[in-house]
Amino acid sequence: MRKMSRRDFLKLGAAAGIGAVVLNAARPAMAYLPQFPSSDLLGRTFHTVEVKSKPNPDSQTVETLYEDSVVEWQREVIGTAPSLYSTNRKWVETPNGYIPSISLQPVKSELNTPLAELPASLEGKGMWAEITVPFVDIYLANPPARAPLLAELANPRFYYSQIFWIDDIRTNDQGEAEYHVTERHGSYGDAFWADARAFKPITAEDVAPIRPEVTDKSILVDLNHQTVSCYEGQTEVRFCRVSTGAKYDMYGNAVDNWSTPVGDYHVINRKYLSIHMAGGSAAAGYELFGVCWTCIFATPGVAFHSTFWHNNYGEPMSHGCVNMTPEDSKFIYRWSMPEAPYDPGKVEIQGYSGTAVKVREG
């Protein structure tokens, strides 16, 4: 069975075609933050999706939504698996019908009061901040673009739960506060301006270690069941569904080099609060901004990390890493060893003193 990659999602989103181009052309050449639906929980579409009258892919299509549409997330129900790409039977009920949960990022829309002044950091003034709206449009502060992905995007955006470094504030021509946004780790050097209301400051307390006095910690990755268990001694303290390395590329061809490496001797030795990721080939590569709560445990950079580009946990989806929800990846980042300081938001150690990670197939 072929698995859907992030690039598959992007290709499906391109099916919006002319409509997407018209929408992008109508937007101003500045950071743009629309008014999102008012609801405690929302869903953002990853790609073009049909809203169904029932939680069944064969039921009547009520409407078609395109990439980055935002809908009210009323509740989850169990229906029929939406396609060959996933056995996930969860659907989301919206005011107009049902959408497969794998097609929606669970998001919120919480506006923040912009700061008048940034706190001090090791490199001048600056802070980490998390996006708390479904998406926010961005524009380059230092053109031309350096990251290859930016050349492909007509309307670049950052998304809910991503984390970035903020190092400046200004007021635009409309009197709105904007933050100067950068990637502190792994960046090509691009910098952006974006609406400050989209970013919630992260404090040192928000990333403080969880039970650092406990030294007997370990993590088990179960590839067969697509789960992760965190242990203190013999006691399981966290359990979650994840997405590990995919077995098929975007064309349905079997691949070996995307598998999450099996072994009992992995160890977390590098952490990044947020990092720019890129890899793979031109045909099946990837590039991601602001991948947060990243804990690397195996060569060549296999990591636990937060995921904002799919919601298909329980199915292999990655290029080798362990994709997790923001909540689960944040727990591992804070709970595991070695501890990572808020500033600069990274730690890199040699040897095997970090939290042990076992990856097993059954």
C-alpha positions in Angstrom: 0.0 0.0 0.0 1.4 3.3 -1.0 1.8 6.0 1.7 1.1 9.7 1.2 4.1 12.0 1.7 4.2 15.6 2.4 5.0 16.3 -1.3 1.9 14.3 -2.2 -0.1 16.7 -0.1 1.5 19.6 -1.8 0.7 18.1 -5.2 -3.0 17.6 -4.2 -3.1 21.2 -3.0 -1.9 22.3 -6.4 -5.1 20.9 -7.8 -6.7 24.1 -6.7 -4.9 25.6 -9.7 -6.4 28.8 -11.0 -8.4 29.5 -7.9 -5.2 29.6 -5.8 -3.5 31.9 -8.2 -6.3 34.4 -8.1 -6.4 34.3 -4.3 -2.7 34.9 -4.0 -2.8 37.8 -6.5 -5.4 39.6 -4.5 -3.4 39.7 -1.4 -1.2 42.6 -0.4 2.6 42.3 -0.5 2.9 42.4 3.3 2.2 40.1 6.2 -1.5 39.2 6.2 -3.6 37.8 9.0 -7.2 37.0 8.1 -10.1 36.8 10.5 -10.5 33.1 11.3 -13.7 31.4 12.4 -14.6 31.8 16.0 -14.5 28.4 17.7 -12.5 26.7 20.4 -11.0 24.2 17.9 -10.5 24.6 14.2 -9.1 22.5 11.4 -6.8 23.7 8.6 -6.8 21.7 5.3 -3.4 20.4 4.1 -4.6 20.0 0.5 -7.7 20.0 -1.7 -10.4 18.0 0.1 -14.1 17.2 -0.5 -16.5 17.7 2.3 -18.8 14.7 2.6 -22.4 14.4 3.7 -21.4 11.3 5.8 -18.1 10.1 7.2 -17.7 7.9 4.1 -15.6 8.7 1.0 -18.4 7.3 -1.2 -21.1 9.7 0.2 -22.3 12.8 -1.5 -19.8 15.7 -1.8 -21.2 18.8 -0.2 -18.4 21.2 -1.2 -14.7 21.3 -2.1 -12.2 23.1 0.0 -8.7 24.1 -1.0 -5.4 24.1 0.8 -5.3 26.3 4.0 -9.1 26.5 4.3 -10.0 26.8 7.9 -13.2 25.1 9.3 -14.9 24.7 12.6 -13.9 21.4 14.2 -17.0 20.2 16.0 -16.1 16.6 17.0 -14.4 13.5 15.8 -16.4 10.4 14.6 -15.5 7.0 13.3 -16.3 6.3 9.7 -14.9 4.5 6.7 -11.2 4.8 5.9 -10.9 7.7 3.3 -8.5 6.1 0.8 -5.8 3.5 0.1 -3.3 6.0 1.6 -4.5 5.5 5.2 -6.4 3.1 7.4 -7.3 6.0 9.8 -11.1 5.9 10.2 -11.4 9.2 12.1 -13.5 11.9 10.5 -14.1 15.5 11.7 -17.6 16.8 11.8 -17.9 20.4 10.6 -21.0 22.7 10.2 -21.2 21.7 6.5 -20.3 18.0 6.6 -17.4 15.6 7.2 -13.7 15.7 6.4 -11.2 12.9 7.0 -9.1 13.8 10.1 -5.9 13.0 8.1 -6.7 16.0 5.9 -6.9 18.5 8.8 -4.4 20.0 11.1 -6.0 20.6 14.5 -5.5 24.4 15.2 -6.7 27.3 17.3 -7.0 31.0 16.6 -5.6 32.9 19.6 -4.4 36.4 19.0 -1.6 37.8 21.1 -0.8 41.3 22.3 2.5 42.4 20.6 5.4 43.2 22.9 6.6 46.8 23.0 10.2 45.6 23.7 12.0 42.3 23.4 13.8 40.7 26.3 17.5 40.4 26.5 19.2 37.2 25.1 22.7 35.9 24.5 22.8 37.6 21.0 21.1 40.9 21.8 17.4 41.2 22.3 15.2 38.3 21.2 12.8 35.5 22.2 11.3 32.3 21.0 7.7 32.5 20.0 5.0 30.0 18.9 2.4 30.6 16.2 -1.1 30.4 17.8 -3.3 31.0 14.7 -4.0 28.6 11.8 -1.5 30.4 9.6 0.2 33.8 9.1 1.5 35.1 5.8 5.1 36.2 5.8 7.3 38.2 3.5 11.0 38.5 3.1 12.9 41.1 5.1 16.2 40.4 3.3 15.5 39.4 -0.4 16.3 37.6 -2.5 15.2 34.2 -1.1 17.9 31.7 -0.1 15.9 28.7 0.9 15.0 26.6 -2.2 11.4 26.1 -0.9 10.7 29.8 -1.0 11.1 29.8 -4.8 8.2 27.3 -5.1 5.7 29.2 -2.9 3.6 31.9 -4.4 2.3 32.8 -0.9 4.7 31.7 1.8 3.2 31.1 5.3 4.0 29.8 8.7 1.6 27.5 10.5 0.0 26.8 13.8 2.5 25.3 16.4 5.7 26.3 14.5 8.3 28.1 16.6 10.7 30.8 15.5 13.2 33.3 16.9 12.0 36.9 17.1 14.7 39.6 17.2 13.1 42.9 16.2 9.7 44.8 16.3 8.4 47.5 14.0 5.1 49.2 13.1 4.0 48.9 9.4 2.3 51.6 7.3 -1.1 50.5 8.6 0.0 51.0 12.2 0.2 47.3 13.0 3.0 45.7 14.9 5.2 43.2 13.0 7.9 40.9 14.3 11.2 40.2 12.6 11.3 36.4 12.3 14.3 34.2 11.8 15.4 30.6 12.2 18.2 30.4 14.7 19.3 26.9 13.8 19.8 25.4 10.3 18.7 28.5 8.4 19.8 29.4 4.9 19.8 33.0 6.2 16.3 34.1 5.2 14.5 36.6 7.5 10.9 37.6 7.5 8.3 40.1 8.7 5.0 38.9 10.0 2.0 40.1 12.0 3.1 40.1 15.7 -0.4 39.0 16.9 0.2 35.5 15.5 3.1 34.8 17.9 2.9 33.8 21.5 6.2 34.4 23.4 7.8 31.3 24.9 9.5 31.7 28.3 12.2 29.7 30.0 9.6 28.3 32.3 7.7 26.9 29.3 10.6 24.7 28.3 11.9 23.9 31.8 12.9 20.2 32.3 10.3 17.7 33.5 11.5 15.6 36.5 15.2 16.2 35.9 15.9 14.4 39.1 14.9 11.1 37.6 17.9 9.7 35.7 16.5 6.2 34.7 14.6 7.3 31.6 14.2 5.5 28.3 12.1 5.6 25.2 10.7 2.7 23.1 9.6 3.2 19.5 7.4 0.4 18.2 7.5 0.5 14.4 4.9 -2.3 14.1 2.2 -0.4 16.1 3.5 3.1 15.3 3.7 4.1 18.9 6.2 5.6 21.4 6.4 4.8 25.1 8.4 6.9 27.6 9.6 5.1 30.8 11.0 6.0 34.1 12.5 2.8 35.3 9.8 0.2 34.5 6.9 2.7 34.7 5.4 4.0 31.5 4.8 7.8 31.9 3.8 8.7 28.3 2.3 6.8 25.4 1.4 8.2 22.0 0.8 7.3 18.4 3.4 8.5 15.9 4.5 8.3 12.3 7.9 6.7 11.6 9.8 6.2 8.3 7.6 5.5 5.2 8.0 2.4 3.2 6.9 3.9 -0.1 7.8 7.1 -2.0 5.4 9.5 -3.6 5.1 7.3 -6.7 4.3 4.1 -4.7 7.8 2.7 -5.1 9.2 0.8 -2.2 12.1 2.6 -0.4 14.6 1.3 2.1 16.5 4.5 3.1 13.5 6.1 4.7 13.1 3.5 7.4 13.6 4.5 11.0 16.8 2.7 12.1 16.1 -0.3 14.3 18.3 -0.8 17.4 18.6 -0.8 21.2 21.6 1.5 21.4 20.3 4.9 20.2 20.6 7.9 22.4 19.4 11.5 22.4 22.5 13.7 22.0 21.2 16.7 20.2 18.2 18.9 20.8 16.9 22.0 19.0 13.9 24.0 20.2 13.3 24.8 16.5 15.3 24.0 13.4 15.1 24.3 9.6 15.1 20.8 8.1 15.8 19.6 4.5 16.8 16.4 2.9 16.1 13.7 0.3 16.4 13.8 -3.5 15.1 16.4 -6.0 12.3 14.0 -6.8 11.3 13.0 -3.3 12.9 15.6 -1.1 11.6 17.9 1.6 12.2 21.2 3.2 10.5 22.5 6.4 10.7 25.7 8.3 10.5 25.9 12.1 10.4 22.2 13.0 10.1 22.4 16.8 10.9 20.2 19.8 13.5 18.3 17.8 15.5 15.5 19.6 18.0 13.7 17.5 18.8 10.2 18.5 20.4 8.4 15.5 22.6 9.1 12.4 22.2 11.0 10.1 19.8 13.2 12.1 16.9 10.9 12.8 14.8 12.7 15.4 11.6 13.0 17.4 10.0 16.2 16.4 6.7 18.1 16.1 4.7 17.9 12.8 2.4 20.5 11.3 2.1 19.0 7.7 0.1 15.9 8.4 -2.3 14.4 10.9 -2.0 10.8 10.0 -0.4 9.4 13.1 -0.4 5.6 13.3 0.8 5.4 9.6 4.4 5.5 8.4 4.8 9.0 6.9 8.4 10.3 7.4 11.8 10.1 5.8 13.1 8.3 8.9 12.2 10.6 11.8 9.5 10.0 14.3 6.7 12.5 13.6 4.7 13.5 16.6 2.0 16.0 17.7 3.3 19.3 19.2 2.2 18.2 22.7 3.9 14.8 22.6 7.2 16.1 21.0 7.3 19.0 23.6 7.0 16.5 26.4 10.0 14.4 25.1 12.0 17.6 24.5 11.5 18.7 28.1 11.6 15.3 29.8 14.5 13.6 28.1 18.2 14.1 28.7 20.4 16.1 28.0 18.7 19.3 29.2 18.5 22.1 26.6 18.7 25.7 27.8 16.1 28.2 26.6 18.9 30.4 25.1 20.2 29.4 22.6 17.5 26.7 22.4 19.9 23.8 21.6 22.3 21.3 23.2 24.8 19.1 21.5 26.8 16.4 23.4 29.2 13.6 22.6 28.9 10.1 23.9 26.0 8.2 25.3 24.9 10.1 28.4 21.5 11.2 26.9 18.2 9.3 27.2 18.3 5.8 25.7 16.1 5.1 22.7 15.1 1.7 21.5 13.6 1.2 18.1 11.9 -2.2 17.5 9.8 -3.8 14.9 7.5 -5.7 17.2 
